[in-house]
Amino acid sequence: MKVTIIGSGYVGLVTGACLAELGNDVFCLDVDEKKIALLNAGGVPIYEPGLQEIIQRNRAAGRLTFSTDVAASVEHADVQFIAVGTPPDEDGSADLKYVLAAARNIGRHMTGFKVVVDKSTVPVGTGDRVAAVIREELAARGLEDLQYSVVSNPEFLKEGAAVEDFMRPDRIVLGCGADAAGRHAQATMRQLYAPFNRNHERTFYMDVRSAEFTKYAANSMLATRISFMNELANLADEVGADIELVRLGIGSDPRIGYSFLYAGAATAVPVSRRMCRR
Ligand SMILES: NC(=O)c1ccc[n+]([C@@H]2O[C@H](COP(=O)([O-])OP(=O)(O)OC[C@H]3O[C@@H](n4cnc5c(N)ncnc54)[C@H](O)[C@@H]3O)[C@@H](O)[C@H]2O)c1
């Protein structure tokens, strides 16, 4: 299938390279000319085990293109992934200006049906905002009848194991609309992700808001575990206990498990504020 990835940063580059490795024809867009020049010169701006080889192999096979050409990126594919950054604003909430700018570009250039996939981590309701800016741009061009559907497909990869996480996901979360365009989008995404579901179904299909919420719920559960372990580590110091022995003692309970049970820095921003922005 043909796929466009908007934003060739950590998530976008790994997503684009891995989808090309699966045989798709992938166009990776970025506004950062230096990054695109580096990628076109054979360089890779981040280090991830296996990524450089995948990029080299798929560029050589003609399945992976890097460009700053917005019109060409929209033209390239029916499936448009948005994988741009969502940095925290002054109050800690996610800044959506890059996501909405990417959506606006799609609306400005599209001439046929598009599946617009939010892969960036975004607050609940962002899918509606993405749909609204595309609608605005289509209206400005007098093309209100052009169809599109916004899908939420949050990313769960970990830096340092990004290729492995993408190629062997625990789960794929797909939030789609219930109307005809949403059902068409879901069928398209099912086809794109079919290689991951050969052994058993790993995709959880849901509505867009539930998918957006799932990503924040997962992040906050992980942050909660780290924060809780930090509190326990402070208490352990006070009472003369060894937190590492306590970690082993509680992690052995399968209801608790060992993962994400190390004391360390967690989010300083109340998760509810990050989730609830407009
Ligand atoms: N890095 C991770 O481990 C990770 C994991 C899961 C989810 N996420 C989420 O994925 C999203 C992307 O994160 P990242 O780490 O890949 O960010 P990043 O900063 O590495 O990359 C974002 C890229 O988008 C480009 N960009 C910005 N606006 C653009 C536009 N209008 N058109 C084209 N390109 C544009 C930037 O130049 C940059 O190269 C964020 O929402 C993040 O929270 C990140």
The ligand as a Tripos MOL2 file, in Angstrom:
@<TRIPOS>MOLECULE
LIG
   44    48     1     0     0
SMALL
NO_CHARGES

@<TRIPOS>ATOM
      1 N1          9.5860    9.2640   21.0010 N.am      1 LIG1
      2 C1          8.8700    8.3520   21.6490 C.2       1 LIG1
      3 O1          9.3950    7.4740   22.3210 O.2       1 LIG1
      4 C2          7.3690    8.3440   21.5200 C.ar      1 LIG1
      5 C3          6.6650    7.1750   21.8490 C.ar      1 LIG1
      6 C4          5.2790    7.1630   21.7130 C.ar      1 LIG1
      7 C5          4.6080    8.2950   21.2640 C.ar      1 LIG1
      8 N2          5.3260    9.4250   20.9660 N.ar      1 LIG1
      9 C6          4.5770   10.5930   20.4720 C.3       1 LIG1
     10 O2          4.7330   10.6420   19.0560 O.3       1 LIG1
     11 C7          4.7340   12.0070   18.6060 C.3       1 LIG1
     12 C8          6.0220   12.2920   17.8550 C.3       1 LIG1
     13 O3          7.0950   12.1540   18.7580 O.3       1 LIG1
     14 P1          8.6060   12.0840   18.2660 P.3       1 LIG1
     15 O4          9.4080   11.6690   19.4490 O.co2     1 LIG1
     16 O5          8.6790   11.2800   17.0120 O.co2     1 LIG1
     17 O6          8.8730   13.6380   17.9300 O.3       1 LIG1
     18 P2         10.1250   14.2690   17.1670 P.3       1 LIG1
     19 O7         10.2810   15.6370   17.7150 O.co2     1 LIG1
     20 O8         11.2830   13.3230   17.2030 O.co2     1 LIG1
     21 O9          9.6590   14.3620   15.6450 O.3       1 LIG1
     22 C9          8.6480   15.2070   15.1870 C.3       1 LIG1
     23 C10         8.9960   15.6200   13.7660 C.3       1 LIG1
     24 O10         7.8750   16.2630   13.1790 O.3       1 LIG1
     25 C11         8.3830   17.2930   12.3130 C.3       1 LIG1
     26 N3          7.2860   18.2210   12.0170 N.ar      1 LIG1
     27 C12         6.7220   19.1610   12.8160 C.ar      1 LIG1
     28 N4          5.7150   19.7640   12.1860 N.ar      1 LIG1
     29 C13         5.6140   19.2140   10.9500 C.ar      1 LIG1
     30 C14         4.7390   19.3980    9.8370 C.ar      1 LIG1
     31 N5          3.7270   20.2850    9.8620 N.pl3     1 LIG1
     32 N6          4.9490   18.6470    8.7350 N.ar      1 LIG1
     33 C15         5.9410   17.7470    8.6910 C.ar      1 LIG1
     34 N7          6.7880   17.5050    9.7240 N.ar      1 LIG1
     35 C16         6.6190   18.2250   10.8430 C.ar      1 LIG1
     36 C17         9.5450   17.8780   13.1030 C.3       1 LIG1
     37 O11        10.4270   18.6080   12.2760 O.3       1 LIG1
     38 C18        10.1720   16.6070   13.6720 C.3       1 LIG1
     39 O12        11.1630   16.0690   12.8130 O.3       1 LIG1
     40 C19         4.5630   12.8620   19.8780 C.3       1 LIG1
     41 O13         3.1860   13.1190   20.0570 O.3       1 LIG1
     42 C20         5.0530   11.9490   20.9790 C.3       1 LIG1
     43 O14         4.4780   12.2560   22.2350 O.3       1 LIG1
     44 C21         6.6890    9.4770   21.0640 C.ar      1 LIG1
@<TRIPOS>BOND
     1     1     2 1
     2     2     3 2
     3     2     4 1
     4     4     5 ar
     5     4    44 ar
     6     5     6 ar
     7     6     7 ar
     8     7     8 ar
     9     8     9 1
    10     8    44 ar
    11     9    10 1
    12     9    42 1
    13    10    11 1
    14    11    12 1
    15    11    40 1
    16    12    13 1
    17    13    14 1
    18    14    15 2
    19    14    16 1
    20    14    17 1
    21    17    18 1
    22    18    19 2
    23    18    20 1
    24    18    21 1
    25    21    22 1
    26    22    23 1
    27    23    24 1
    28    23    38 1
    29    24    25 1
    30    25    26 1
    31    25    36 1
    32    26    27 ar
    33    26    35 ar
    34    27    28 ar
    35    28    29 ar
    36    29    30 ar
    37    29    35 ar
    38    30    31 1
    39    30    32 ar
    40    32    33 ar
    41    33    34 ar
    42    34    35 ar
    43    36    37 1
    44    36    38 1
    45    38    39 1
    46    40    41 1
    47    40    42 1
    48    42    43 1
@<TRIPOS>SUBSTRUCTURE
     1 LIG1         1 GROUP 0 **** ****
